[in-house]
């Protein structure tokens, strides 16, 4: 079936989620040029734009993933963190995106030149979840832990159409994976509860983003740090509730006005009587 991309409404900075916090702990991060899937990198490797679908290739077999150029820096007491801002996405797609970490050095997957011969094509699977020693969350109700799928509640269910959003991944010091959307915690995974190995933060972990079919354009928040506990637990903003309150206030004002008119009419009738 045909699906149209959601061209997201641009917001001024004060309307966007508070996605970055300047501090001594901020880090610089960018995507690496090789290997990568059928995507384009812009703005010195800080933005990813999905390419066109290949004719005759099953969508799930067309690699659309990107890796960080360097292992993600470990923050004392928090873990490894990175965050992207999703600027354009196709909300009607079954698989929007997946995000997480890999302990596989992307260099081992990169294309290599042999003398004067043309470089070999990078050996990438169709899905980031198929990369060895990879830990990602997203797709459709899925979290993948070293190839094992765990069904979870959909993390994208509260996204509002035509709205830019941020999504971040935190490899925790306890060896788990936390996912945040607009700085709010939407999923926390403890591998020990599923009898799976913990993430080892003593070894290098690279950021990995799978654009799947849904993510069309995203930018790294290069100076982002993990959300505070207050941000993570903040209630979801409900724009509809604000509209409803305005309507209720207007209705109450109208009732007050009608009540005043009725009182004036009653007084007038009494005087005439």
C-alpha positions as CSV (number, residue, x, y, z in Angstrom):
1,X,0.0,0.0,0.0
2,X,1.2,3.5,-0.7
3,X,2.3,5.6,2.3
4,X,3.1,9.2,2.3
5,X,5.9,10.6,4.5
6,X,5.0,12.9,7.3
7,X,6.7,16.2,6.6
8,X,7.1,17.4,10.1
9,X,6.1,20.8,11.3
10,X,9.1,22.9,12.1
11,X,9.0,24.3,15.7
12,X,11.0,27.1,17.2
13,X,13.6,26.0,19.8
14,X,11.4,26.8,22.8
15,X,8.8,24.3,21.5
16,X,11.2,21.4,21.0
17,X,11.8,18.9,23.8
18,X,14.7,19.9,26.1
19,X,17.1,17.5,24.3
20,X,20.5,18.9,25.3
21,X,22.2,20.1,28.4
22,X,25.5,21.8,28.3
23,X,28.0,20.6,31.0
24,X,31.5,19.4,31.4
25,X,30.2,15.9,30.6
26,X,29.0,16.6,27.1
27,X,30.5,14.7,24.3
28,X,31.1,14.9,20.5
29,X,29.7,12.2,18.4
30,X,29.2,11.6,14.6
31,X,28.3,8.8,12.3
32,X,31.0,6.9,10.3
33,X,31.0,7.0,6.5
34,X,32.0,3.3,6.1
35,X,30.3,1.0,6.7
36,X,26.8,2.3,6.4
37,X,23.6,1.1,4.7
38,X,21.8,2.9,1.9
39,X,21.8,6.2,3.6
40,X,23.5,9.6,3.1
41,X,25.4,11.4,5.8
42,X,25.3,15.2,5.9
43,X,26.6,18.0,8.1
44,X,30.0,16.4,8.8
45,X,28.5,13.1,9.7
46,X,25.9,14.4,12.2
47,X,22.8,13.9,10.1
48,X,21.5,10.7,8.3
49,X,19.1,10.8,5.4
50,X,17.6,7.6,4.1
51,X,18.1,6.8,0.4
52,X,15.6,5.5,-2.1
53,X,14.4,1.9,-1.9
54,X,16.0,-0.4,-4.4
55,X,13.8,-2.0,-7.0
56,X,13.5,-5.7,-6.7
57,X,15.0,-5.8,-3.2
58,X,12.9,-6.9,-0.3
59,X,12.7,-3.9,2.1
60,X,13.9,-5.9,5.2
61,X,17.0,-7.0,3.2
62,X,18.1,-3.5,2.3
63,X,20.5,-2.3,4.9
64,X,19.8,1.2,6.2
65,X,21.9,1.3,9.4
66,X,24.6,3.7,10.6
67,X,27.3,3.4,13.3
68,X,29.0,6.0,15.4
69,X,32.5,6.8,14.2
70,X,34.0,6.1,17.6
71,X,32.9,4.1,20.7
72,X,30.4,6.0,22.7
73,X,32.0,7.7,25.7
74,X,31.1,6.3,29.1
75,X,29.8,8.8,31.6
76,X,30.6,8.2,35.3
77,X,27.7,6.8,37.2
78,X,25.3,6.8,34.2
79,X,26.7,4.7,31.4
80,X,26.9,5.2,27.6
81,X,24.4,7.6,26.1
82,X,23.5,9.1,22.7
83,X,20.5,10.9,21.3
84,X,19.1,11.8,17.9
85,X,16.4,14.2,16.8
86,X,14.0,12.7,14.3
87,X,13.2,15.4,11.7
88,X,11.2,13.4,9.2
89,X,9.6,10.0,9.3
90,X,6.9,7.9,7.7
91,X,4.5,7.2,10.5
92,X,2.5,4.6,8.5
93,X,5.4,2.2,8.2
94,X,5.3,-1.0,10.3
95,X,9.0,-0.6,11.4
96,X,9.8,3.1,12.3
97,X,13.4,2.7,13.5
98,X,15.6,0.9,16.0
99,X,18.3,2.4,18.2
100,X,20.9,1.0,20.6
101,X,24.5,-0.2,20.8
102,X,26.8,-2.8,19.3
103,X,30.0,-4.3,20.7
104,X,31.0,-5.4,17.2
105,X,33.7,-3.0,15.8
106,X,32.1,-1.5,12.6
107,X,35.6,-1.6,11.1
108,X,35.3,-5.3,10.8
109,X,32.2,-4.8,8.6
110,X,33.7,-2.0,6.5
111,X,34.6,-2.4,2.8
112,X,38.2,-3.0,2.1
113,X,40.3,-2.2,-0.9
114,X,42.7,-4.9,-2.3
115,X,45.5,-3.2,-4.1
116,X,44.3,-1.3,-7.2
117,X,41.1,-3.3,-7.3
118,X,37.7,-1.7,-6.5
119,X,36.7,-1.8,-2.8
120,X,34.5,-4.7,-1.7
121,X,31.0,-3.8,-0.8
122,X,30.4,-3.5,3.0
123,X,29.0,-6.7,4.4
124,X,25.9,-5.5,6.3
125,X,22.7,-7.5,7.0
126,X,19.3,-6.0,6.3
127,X,18.6,-5.3,9.9
128,X,20.9,-3.9,12.7
129,X,19.5,-6.6,15.0
130,X,21.4,-9.1,12.9
131,X,24.8,-7.6,13.6
132,X,26.6,-9.8,16.1
133,X,26.7,-8.6,19.7
134,X,24.1,-5.9,19.1
135,X,21.5,-4.5,21.5
136,X,18.7,-2.5,19.9
137,X,15.1,-1.5,20.7
138,X,12.3,-0.4,18.3
139,X,11.1,-2.0,15.1
140,X,7.6,-3.3,15.9
141,X,7.2,-4.2,19.6
142,X,10.7,-5.6,19.6
143,X,14.0,-5.5,21.5
144,X,16.9,-7.6,20.2
145,X,19.7,-8.7,22.5
146,X,22.5,-10.5,20.8
147,X,20.1,-11.8,18.2
148,X,17.3,-12.9,20.6
149,X,14.0,-11.1,20.1
150,X,12.1,-10.0,23.2
151,X,8.5,-8.7,22.6
152,X,7.9,-5.4,24.4
153,X,5.2,-2.8,24.5
154,X,5.4,-0.4,21.4
155,X,7.8,2.4,22.3
156,X,6.4,4.7,19.6
157,X,2.7,4.5,20.5
158,X,2.5,8.0,22.0
159,X,4.1,9.8,19.1
160,X,2.1,12.7,17.8
161,X,1.7,13.0,14.0
162,X,3.7,15.8,12.3
163,X,5.8,16.4,15.5
164,X,9.6,16.3,15.6
165,X,10.8,14.1,18.5
166,X,14.0,13.0,20.1
167,X,15.0,9.4,21.0
168,X,18.0,8.4,23.1
169,X,19.6,5.2,24.2
170,X,21.4,4.6,27.5
171,X,23.5,1.5,28.2
172,X,23.2,1.6,32.0
173,X,26.0,0.9,34.5
174,X,23.9,-2.1,35.6
175,X,24.3,-3.6,32.1
176,X,20.8,-2.9,30.8
177,X,19.3,-0.7,28.1
178,X,17.0,2.3,28.7
179,X,15.2,4.1,25.8
180,X,13.9,7.7,26.1
181,X,11.6,9.6,23.8
182,X,11.5,13.4,24.3
183,X,13.7,12.9,27.4
184,X,11.0,10.6,29.0
185,X,11.8,6.9,29.8
186,X,9.6,4.7,27.6
187,X,11.3,1.4,28.1
188,X,13.9,-0.1,30.5
189,X,15.3,-3.6,29.9
190,X,17.2,-5.6,32.5
191,X,18.7,-8.6,30.7
192,X,19.1,-10.6,33.9
193,X,15.3,-10.9,34.1
194,X,15.4,-12.7,30.7
195,X,18.5,-14.8,31.7
196,X,20.6,-12.9,29.1
197,X,24.1,-11.5,29.5
198,X,24.5,-7.9,30.7
199,X,26.1,-5.2,28.6
200,X,29.7,-4.9,29.4
201,X,30.6,-1.2,29.7
202,X,34.2,-2.0,30.1
203,X,34.5,-2.8,26.4
204,X,33.9,-0.4,23.5
205,X,30.3,0.1,22.5
206,X,29.3,1.9,19.3
207,X,26.1,3.7,18.7
208,X,23.9,2.0,16.0
209,X,20.7,3.4,14.4
210,X,18.6,1.4,12.0
211,X,16.5,3.7,9.8
212,X,14.3,0.8,8.7
213,X,11.5,2.0,6.4
214,X,10.3,4.8,8.6
215,X,13.1,7.1,9.6
216,X,13.8,9.5,6.7
217,X,16.0,12.1,8.3
218,X,17.6,12.4,11.8
219,X,20.3,14.5,13.4
220,X,22.6,13.6,16.3
221,X,22.3,15.8,19.4
222,X,26.0,16.1,19.7
223,X,26.1,17.7,23.1
224,X,23.4,15.7,24.8
225,X,23.7,14.1,28.2
226,X,21.3,11.5,29.8
227,X,18.0,12.8,31.2
228,X,17.8,13.6,34.8
229,X,15.4,11.4,36.9
230,X,12.9,14.3,36.9
231,X,13.0,14.5,33.1
232,X,12.7,10.7,32.8
233,X,9.6,10.5,35.0
234,X,7.9,13.7,33.7
235,X,4.3,13.2,32.7
236,X,3.4,13.2,29.0
237,X,2.4,16.5,27.7
238,X,-1.1,16.4,26.4
239,X,-2.0,19.2,24.0
240,X,-5.6,18.0,23.7
241,X,-6.1,18.6,27.4
242,X,-5.1,22.2,27.0
243,X,-7.6,22.6,24.2
244,X,-10.3,20.9,26.3
245,X,-9.6,23.3,29.2
246,X,-9.9,26.3,26.9
247,X,-13.2,25.0,25.6
248,X,-14.4,24.4,29.2
249,X,-13.5,27.9,30.3
250,X,-15.3,29.4,27.3
251,X,-18.4,27.3,28.1
252,X,-18.3,28.5,31.7
253,X,-18.0,32.1,30.6
254,X,-20.9,31.6,28.2
255,X,-23.0,30.1,31.0
256,X,-22.2,33.0,33.3
257,X,-23.2,35.5,30.5
258,X,-26.4,33.6,29.9
259,X,-27.1,33.6,33.7
260,X,-26.7,37.3,33.8
261,X,-29.0,37.8,30.9
262,X,-31.6,35.7,32.7
263,X,-31.3,37.7,35.9
264,X,-31.7,41.0,34.0
265,X,-34.8,39.6,32.2
266,X,-36.3,38.5,35.5
267,X,-35.7,41.8,37.1
268,X,-37.3,43.6,34.1
269,X,-40.3,41.4,34.3
270,X,-40.7,42.1,38.0
271,X,-40.6,45.8,37.5
272,X,-43.2,45.6,34.7
273,X,-45.4,43.5,37.0
